[in-house]
Amino acid sequence: MNRNRSLPSSFAVALRCFRDATVFRGYVSIGEPLYPCTRLSLAPLEVRHRLQVPDSVGSRILSGHASYEAEANRPMSDIQQGRSEAGGSEGVRIAMWSGPRTISTALLRAWGSRPDTFVCDEPLYAHYLMATGRRHPGREEIVRVHETNAGRVIARLTGTIPGGKAIFYQKHMAHHLLPGMDRSWLRLVRNAFLIRDPREMLTSLIRVTPDPSLDDTGLPQQWELFERTVGRTGETPPVIDSCDVLENPYGMLEALCRALRVPFMECMLTWEPGPRKTDGAWAKHWYASVEASTGFLPYRPKPDRVPERLEALHERCRTIYDGLHAHRLTA
């Protein structure tokens, strides 16, 4: 597979529209295009209207938490202190950016089965809850036992790999990387992306979040990070689809390891059941099925239909998903 593919011209045109827009409703401060759009006829104003980015997104970020914002935006020079680029002599750091209701925790188990790998579970979640005020199951315990200071979390993610391991695998929810937070540390990790068909993702998500926003899906954040990585490296970062992994775990994990330039190990295909010390405090609310598993379960298509009230959201999710899916790895 050619890992140096450029973005499709349709995306490039649409992204130029985004850059030309003088106001992008709360995300303008990021200074980066966030969403793909394959319809070349759309003018910038039409793009903004079509995607309907909520005004509340930008205004709510870190509101009332200036100390978090200051720490999250520390200059990279204060954090890096001479550390090498991703994959340097200090080991390999992999940041897997996912949305909700994927196989992200099963993938965490796979990497945790490797003897050369240290794993961490959604390290920015406590900061996300504190900064946004979202009321998720177990919120009080999560912000009590996990680090809520984004700057300190980032320092750990880019610092010495715990346990003397060669690889540091980081499971991230893309929407936990809030607008306004510094992104320069991302050059110190190898970024990869886990996606899932929007229909299956949304019909699962609404069981716990009845009225999700586009932001809640993590897709716009994934696209921003994908486009940022392409722009910085000139290469296409690894994208894997949950369905592909479940249909062919061996082939897809082998392809993922190859793309990340680390050796594949067959021990990634199975694991012991039960909880892990590296699981977040939220595991008791979400991880029952994973704790009972010993490997990747076969893919089973979901027959559920997206409710009519969420069709517009589904369409917006589909646009971004299709952009990422076009670059997915295949076995």
N, C-alpha and C positions, 0 to 999 in steps of 0.2 A: 504494500500500500504506500502511495506517495504521501509522506508526512509534511510536505512543503506546499500543499495546495493553497492557493489564495482564496479569499472569500468570493462567492459568486458575484458577478457584476451587479445583479439585481440588489443584493444586500449593500454593496458599496454605494450605489446610487441612493438607496434609502437612507443609509447612515450619513451621507453628505447632507441630506435634507435635515437630519437631526442636528448636525453640527451648525448648519446655517440658521436654525431657529434661534431667535433672540431670547425666548422664554420657553422653558420646557417643564413648567408646572411642578416645581419642587425638586427636580433633579438637576437643574441647571448648574448647581454648585459643584457637582461631581466633575463636570467638564468632559464627560465621556458619553458617547451614544449608548443607549441602553437596549433598544429593541430593534429587531430586524423587521423589514416589511418588503414583501416581494412584489407589491403592486407599484410599478414604476411611475404611474400617472399621479400618485398622491403628492400633493404639495405639502410643505411642512405643517401648515395649519391643519390640513386634512388629516395628516398623520397623527397630530396631537389629539384631534377630535376622535379619530378612529380608536386609538388606544386608550383614551380617557384615563390618563394617569391622575390619580387622586391628588388634589391639592394638599390633603392632610399628610401625605407621605413625608414631604420635605419639612413641613412645619413641626411634625411631632418628634423628629429625630433628636434624641437626647435632650428634649425639652425639660428644663428643670434639673438637668444633670450636667451642669457645665464642667464639673470635675472629670466626669467620664469622657466628655468630648475632648477636653484638653489632653487627657492621657491617651485617648485613642488616636489623636492627631499629632503625637510626638513626632519630631523629625526622625526619619529612618536612621540618620547618623547616630542618634541617641540609643537606638535599639540594636543596630547592626554591630557596631564596635569591631569592625574588621572581619565579620563573618563572610564566608565565600558564597558565591552564587549557588543556586539549588544543585545539589549533587556534587559539591566540592569535596575537599579532603575530610570534612567533618561528617560525612554521611549524606544520605538521601532523605529529604523531607517531601512527603507526598500529601497534597491537599486535595481531597476528593470532595467536590462541591455538588451537593444533591438538593433536591426538593423534598417535601414531605411525601409519605406513603410510597416510597420506593423500596428497594432491597438494601438500603444503605447499611442497616445494622447487620444483616447477613454478610455483606461485604466486609464489614468491620471484623466479624468473626473469622472470615477467610484470611485476612491479613494478620489477625492476632494469632493464627495457628502457625505462623512462620517463626522459627527460632531466632531469626535475625531482625525481627521487627518489633518495635514498641508502638502501641496504638493509643489514641485518645478519642473520646466520644463527645462530639459537639462542644468544643471548648469555649465557644463564644455565646453559648445559650444563656448562661446566667447574666451576662452583660446585656444581651438582647432583652431579657425579661425586665431587668432593672431600668434600662433606658427607655423602653416603650411602655412599660406599665401593663403589659399583657398579662391576663390572668389565666395561666395554663395549669393543668393538674400538677400538684406538688410544687407550685411556685415558691412558697415560703422556704421549704427545705432546700430547693435548688439554689436560691440566692444566698442561703446561709452557709452551705457547705462547698459551693463552687466559687471560683474567682469571678467577681463582677467587674473588675477593672480591666478594660480591653487592652490597655498598654502592657500590663503585666502578663496577660494571656499571650499576646503577640511575642513578647520577649521569650516566653517559654517555648512557643511554637518554633521559633527561629534560633533558639539556644542549643546547648549541648543535648544530644539525644539521650533520654534517660536509659539507664541500665546498660550503657555501653553498646547499644544496638547499632547496626549499620543503617537501618531504615526507620523512619518515624512516619507512620501512617496516621493521618488526621482526617477523621470523619467530620465534615462540616455541613450544616444546612445553609444554603446560599443566602437566604433571607436574614440570617443572623449577622451578615456583614452589612451593617446599616449604611445608608448614604451619609456622607460626612466623615466616615472613618477613614483613616489613612490606608491606602492600598499598596504603598511602596514595598512593604515587607513581602508581598506576593512574589517578588522576583527571587526570593530565597527558598521557594518551594516549587515543586513540580506540580502544576495544577492539572486536574482531570475532572471530568464531569459525568455524573450519573443522571440519566433522564428516564422518564416513563411516559407512555402514551397519555395525553391529557384527559381523555375520557375515563380511562381506568384510574388515573390519579385523582381526578375531581370527584368521581363517584365514591371513592374511598375516603377522601378528605372530608366530605360533607357529613360523614358520620360523627366526626369529632369537632368540625368547624362548619356549622350549617350554612353560613354566608361568607365564604372566603373571598378575599380580594385577590387581584392579580399579584400583588406583593406577597401574599401568603403562600403562593405556589412556588416561589423561589426562581421561577423561570426568567423574569427580567434581570435578576441579579446574576443568574448563570450566563445569560447572554452578554451582560456587561463584562464579566470576568473573562469569558471566552474571547470576546473581541479585544479586550485589553491584552490578553496573552498573545494573541495573533499579532497585534501591533508591535509588541515588545520583542518577540522572538522571531517573527517571520515564519513561524511554523504552526501547524494545526495541533492544538493540545488534544490528548485522548478524550473521546466521548464514548461512553458505553450506554446501551439501552438495557433497562432491567429485563425486558422480555428476551433479548438475545442471550443474556447471561444465564437465565433460567433454562433456556432451551439448549444451551451448550456451555456449561460452566467451564469445562476444561479448555475448550478452544478460545473462549472469550477472556478468561483469566490469563491464559498464555499470551494472547494478543495485547492485553492491557499491560502486562509486565514488560513485554517487548517494547511497547510504545513508551513506557516509563524508564526504560533502560535499566531494568533490574532483572535478575534471573527468576524464572518461574519455578515454583515448587508445588509438587502435587499435594502436599499437606494442606494447601489452601482449599481443597475440595471438600474436606470433612473437618469436623471439630467435635469436642466433647459438649454434651448438653449442659445447661445450667447457667447461672449468672457469672459475671467476670468482675474482678476488682476494678477494672478500667471502665466499666459501665457507669453512666451518669446516674444521679439520684432519681432521675425520671424513669429508670428502667422498670420499676414496679408498676408503672402506669401503662407502659407501651410494649415491653419486651417479652411477654408471656410466650408468644409463638416462637420467637427466636430462641428463647431459653430451652424450649422443648425440642429444638431441631438439632440435627447432627450434620447437616449439609444443605445445599440448595434444593428446594422443593421443585418439582417439575412445573413448568409454566401452565397455568390454566386461564384461558380467556375469560374476562368478566363480561357477562351479558348486560349489565346495568346500563341504562341510558342516562345521559345528563339531563337534569330537570330543565324544563323550558326557561325557567327564570335565570338559569346560569348559561344559556346558550351563547350570549354575547361574551361572557368570560371564557367559555370554552373556545370560541373562535380566536380570541386574543392569545390564549395559551397555545393553541394549535400553530399560530403563525410563528411564535418563538421556538416551539418544539421542533417544527419542521426545519427551521434554520440550523438548529443543533444536530438534529437527526441526519441531515445531509452529510455530516462529517463524522458519523459514528464509526467506530472500529467494527470490523467483521472478522470472523474466524476463518 
